[in-house]
Amino acid sequence: MKKTTTFTLGAVALATHLAAGAAEPIKVGLMLPSTGTYAALGDMITKGFKLAIDEQGGKLGGREVQYFTVDDESDPSKATDNVNKLIKRDNVDVLVGTVHSGVAVGMARAAKESGTLLIIPNAGADAITGPLCAKNIFRSSFSNWQPGYATGVVAAKKGYKTAMTITWNYGAGADTVKGFREAFEKGGGKVTKDLNLPFPNVEFQALLTQIASEKPDVVYAFFAGGGAVKFVKDWAAAGLKNTVPLMGSGFLTDGTLAAQGEAAQGLITALHYGDEIRNPRNEAFRNKFAVAYKANPDVYAMQG
């Protein structure tokens, strides 16, 4: 109910905002990654967003849509400069972005200051629905805490007593590990060690060796995109697949499962969306996406 109410209010705010400007095109600024580890995620979000616009006859509030794009480079240090290209240079009416939580925080600050509408189709930074919450900021995805907490509940119910976590050293990783720890320890388990490496580093071997040495009952991992593919393959290659149960946020496998292949068999993940949801709306979405792009949609396309 809460989610439905949020999107209803968001739609009203967007419609009111659009109606304020005559019949000029509505300017939409897409600030998403088009290079680097998260490039594929940005592409799927863009496709999902444009498919939704096409379903409305290519218009928003009865107005044509004009797109402006900026590669956010998944770099928080460039977030303010990049988002201001869209706000101040291009004078967009609506911002859409992004994937990286650190970049999204920068976008949210700029949107809050300028009053520009911001729709976040992925980044789950907890701060965005906390200290940075604003009437002009909406999120169509999740908070990083959610999949971590859900996975922690399952891990505890399975009877695991010790756990290690592994992720990139950035906001999203910290948020999701916090959620996992909260649920797992509430259920009687103990997180014995948090392992991390700088984003977007994918040299996992030293950390995998440490996991093999310490032999926890379970490991919780948070990676996405190309990093998730390499992590799961490296996990299997290190021989851990058959010795230590691996659990994670659903982003570990969503959009990456085909590339991971056999290495991903046996993983347990939690997410707010699944490809196999059987209801008319999801099936219609998946069919339309497949026809439009000759590819199957993933969670990122759905969020877009």
URNOR-V34859 format. One record per residue. N is the residue number from 0. SS is DSSP state (A for helix, B for strand, O for the rest). Layout:
# URNOR-V34859
((N:SS) (N:SS))
This chain:
# URNOR-V34859
((0:O) (1:A) (2:A) (3:A) (4:A) (5:A) (6:A) (7:A) (8:A) (9:A) (10:A) (11:A) (12:A) (13:A) (14:A) (15:A) (16:A) (17:A) (18:A) (19:O) (20:O) (21:O) (22:O) (23:O) (24:O) (25:B) (26:B) (27:B) (28:B) (29:B) (30:B) (31:B) (32:O) (33:O) (34:O) (35:O) (36:O) (37:O) (38:A) (39:A) (40:A) (41:A) (42:A) (43:A) (44:A) (45:A) (46:A) (47:A) (48:A) (49:A) (50:A) (51:A) (52:A) (53:A) (54:A) (55:O) (56:O) (57:O) (58:B) (59:B) (60:O) (61:O) (62:B) (63:B) (64:B) (65:B) (66:B) (67:B) (68:B) (69:B) (70:B) (71:O) (72:O) (73:O) (74:O) (75:A) (76:A) (77:A) (78:A) (79:A) (80:A) (81:A) (82:A) (83:A) (84:A) (85:A) (86:A) (87:A) (88:A) (89:O) (90:O) (91:O) (92:O) (93:B) (94:B) (95:B) (96:O) (97:O) (98:O) (99:O) (100:A) (101:A) (102:A) (103:A) (104:A) (105:A) (106:A) (107:A) (108:A) (109:A) (110:A) (111:A) (112:A) (113:A) (114:O) (115:O) (116:B) (117:B) (118:B) (119:B) (120:O) (121:O) (122:O) (123:O) (124:O) (125:A) (126:A) (127:A) (128:A) (129:O) (130:O) (131:O) (132:O) (133:O) (134:O) (135:O) (136:B) (137:B) (138:B) (139:O) (140:O) (141:O) (142:O) (143:A) (144:A) (145:A) (146:A) (147:A) (148:A) (149:A) (150:A) (151:A) (152:A) (153:A) (154:A) (155:A) (156:A) (157:O) (158:O) (159:O) (160:O) (161:B) (162:B) (163:B) (164:B) (165:B) (166:B) (167:B) (168:O) (169:O) (170:A) (171:A) (172:A) (173:A) (174:A) (175:A) (176:A) (177:A) (178:A) (179:A) (180:A) (181:A) (182:A) (183:A) (184:A) (185:A) (186:O) (187:O) (188:O) (189:B) (190:B) (191:B) (192:B) (193:B) (194:B) (195:B) (196:B) (197:O) (198:O) (199:O) (200:O) (201:O) (202:O) (203:O) (204:A) (205:A) (206:A) (207:A) (208:A) (209:A) (210:A) (211:A) (212:A) (213:A) (214:O) (215:O) (216:O) (217:B) (218:B) (219:B) (220:B) (221:B) (222:O) (223:O) (224:A) (225:A) (226:A) (227:A) (228:A) (229:A) (230:A) (231:A) (232:A) (233:A) (234:A) (235:A) (236:A) (237:O) (238:O) (239:A) (240:A) (241:A) (242:O) (243:O) (244:B) (245:B) (246:B) (247:B) (248:B) (249:A) (250:A) (251:A) (252:O) (253:O) (254:O) (255:O) (256:A) (257:A) (258:A) (259:A) (260:A) (261:A) (262:A) (263:A) (264:O) (265:O) (266:O) (267:B) (268:B) (269:B) (270:O) (271:O) (272:O) (273:O) (274:O) (275:O) (276:O) (277:O) (278:O) (279:A) (280:A) (281:A) (282:A) (283:A) (284:A) (285:A) (286:A) (287:A) (288:A) (289:A) (290:A) (291:A) (292:A) (293:O) (294:O) (295:O) (296:O) (297:O) (298:A) (299:A) (300:A) (301:A) (302:A) (303:O))
